[in-house]
Amino acid sequence: MNIKKDDRVIVLSGKDKGKQGRVMSADPDNGKVIVEGVNVAKRHQKPTKPGTEGGIIKKETPIYASKVMRVCPKCDKPTREAHKFLKDGSKVRVCKKCGETI
């Protein structure tokens, strides 16, 4: 899975198609990511301890990583990423559209 935490992504399909957000967490074992402000569900929560409030809370739920695409910070377009080795031997992610390192 090429998408990591704190990447900016755009949703490709589903009810939130076209929305952009930051990846809050990634789960490579299940192939899912949680994106900020995308796929929001309402949960009814009871007060568990004295002093805590109950009510209806909004919570982001996981979506498949194949439904999102990384947005390049330089050209601001959705892009697939390539991997490139630098002269010092480190591996970096590169935008396929503009060639900038991500």
N, C-alpha and C positions, 0 to 999 in steps of 0.2 A: 504494500500500500504506500503510495507516494505522498499522501496528504498527512501532514503533521500538525501538532498543536500550534496555535497562533498563526496559521496560514489564513489568508483571506480567500474565500471561495465563493462561487456562484452556483445556485441550484439549477440543474438542467431539466428536471422533470418533477411532476407531482403538483400538489396544491400550492406550494411555495415557489413555483418556477420563476426564475428571474431575480429572486432575492439574493442579496449578498450579505455575508456575515463572516465573523472570525470563528475558527475552529476552537472550541473550548476543550475538547478531549477527543482522542482517537483510540479506537479499539481494533488493532490489526487482527486479533484472533477471530473476531466476528465480522470484520470488514465494515465496521460502522463508525460514524463520527457524530459528534454533537456540535451543532452550529448555533451560534448566538442569534436569537430572534427567529429561528426557523423551526418548523414542526413543533409548535407550542401546543401543549395539552393542558387542560384545566384539571386540577386534582383537588378533591375535597379532603381537607385535613382536620383531624380532631385535635384539640389541645391535649398534649401528652403530659405536660407538667404544669403545676400551678404557676401562673404568670405568663405562660405562652398562649398566643392567640391561635384559634382555629379559623377555618374559613376556606375559601376557594383560592388556591394559589396557581400561578401559571408556571409551567416547567418545560424546558426544552427536552425533547425525546430524541433518541438516536435515529439517524437515517443511513442508508447504505452509502458507502464512499463512492460507488460507481455513479451515483446521482449528482455528485458535485464535481466541479472543475476548479482548479487553482487559478487565481487572478494574479497576473504579473504586476508587481508594484510600480514598475517603470512605465510600461505601455498601457496599463490599466485595462487589459483585455484578457478574457479567459484563454488559457493556453495549456497545452501539455508540456511536461517538463522533460528535459534531457539531462543526462549526467555527464560530467566532464571532469577529467583529472587535471589538476594544476601542476605546475613545475615542481612544487614542493611535495607532491604525491597525495595531496588531500583531494577528496571527491566533493564536488559542489553540484547544486542543481542549477540548470540553465533554462531560460525561457526559449522556446522554439521559435517564437515570432520575432523577438527583438535581439536575442543573443545575450541578454543581461543576466548576470548571476543572481539567483534568488536567495 
